[in-house]
Amino acid sequence: MWCAPWALLRAISTPVRRLPLVRLAWQLRWAVVAVTVGQLAVAQQWGLLLVVVVVAAATYLVPAAERVLARRVEEVGDAAVVVHGLGPYYLEALARSGVCVSVARWERLTADTPRAGSPARVVALVPAGR
């Protein structure tokens, strides 16, 4: 439930981001941040300067972290599918639904299926402390 506001914000902002002027402004945000940081440093408002730098850094780091997390979730999910011998079937379902599958993912899903319960795979999928 805590992510509902962010999902709503993303749904609203998606069409707006496609506008050429908005896209240009977003790509040039570093210039606005640089001017803001310079003015805040001259005014010696260190607390506000820190807030501006953190928010600006978040605009670059959050999307990168989301991509890394999505890739990791995909890898763990694919490993679980392969462990249970369902890789080729899942690949077929992805193809039927129109999902474009990378060569690396295709190779992961069509790799030789290890025995179900293989210790190396089970350890990778079970969270620590369980």
Contacts in CASP RR format, 6 or more apart in sequence:
PFRMAT RR
TARGET T0000
AUTHOR 0000-0000-0000
METHOD contacts of the structure
MODEL  1
MWCAPWALLRAISTPVRRLPLVRLAWQLRWAVVAVTVGQLAVAQQWGLLL
VVVVVAAATYLVPAAERVLARRVEEVGDAAVVVHGLGPYYLEALARSGVC
VSVARWERLTADTPRAGSPARVVALVPAGR
16 22 0 8 1.000
17 23 0 8 1.000
17 26 0 8 1.000
29 56 0 8 1.000
29 59 0 8 1.000
30 56 0 8 1.000
33 52 0 8 1.000
33 53 0 8 1.000
33 56 0 8 1.000
36 52 0 8 1.000
37 49 0 8 1.000
37 52 0 8 1.000
37 53 0 8 1.000
40 46 0 8 1.000
40 48 0 8 1.000
40 49 0 8 1.000
40 52 0 8 1.000
41 49 0 8 1.000
74 105 0 8 1.000
75 108 0 8 1.000
76 124 0 8 1.000
76 125 0 8 1.000
78 87 0 8 1.000
78 90 0 8 1.000
78 105 0 8 1.000
78 108 0 8 1.000
78 109 0 8 1.000
79 108 0 8 1.000
79 121 0 8 1.000
79 124 0 8 1.000
79 125 0 8 1.000
80 125 0 8 1.000
81 87 0 8 1.000
81 90 0 8 1.000
81 109 0 8 1.000
82 108 0 8 1.000
82 109 0 8 1.000
82 111 0 8 1.000
82 113 0 8 1.000
82 114 0 8 1.000
82 121 0 8 1.000
83 113 0 8 1.000
83 114 0 8 1.000
83 116 0 8 1.000
83 117 0 8 1.000
83 118 0 8 1.000
83 121 0 8 1.000
83 122 0 8 1.000
83 125 0 8 1.000
84 116 0 8 1.000
85 113 0 8 1.000
85 116 0 8 1.000
87 109 0 8 1.000
87 110 0 8 1.000
87 113 0 8 1.000
88 109 0 8 1.000
88 110 0 8 1.000
90 109 0 8 1.000
91 101 0 8 1.000
91 106 0 8 1.000
91 109 0 8 1.000
91 110 0 8 1.000
94 101 0 8 1.000
95 101 0 8 1.000
101 109 0 8 1.000
114 120 0 8 1.000
114 121 0 8 1.000
END
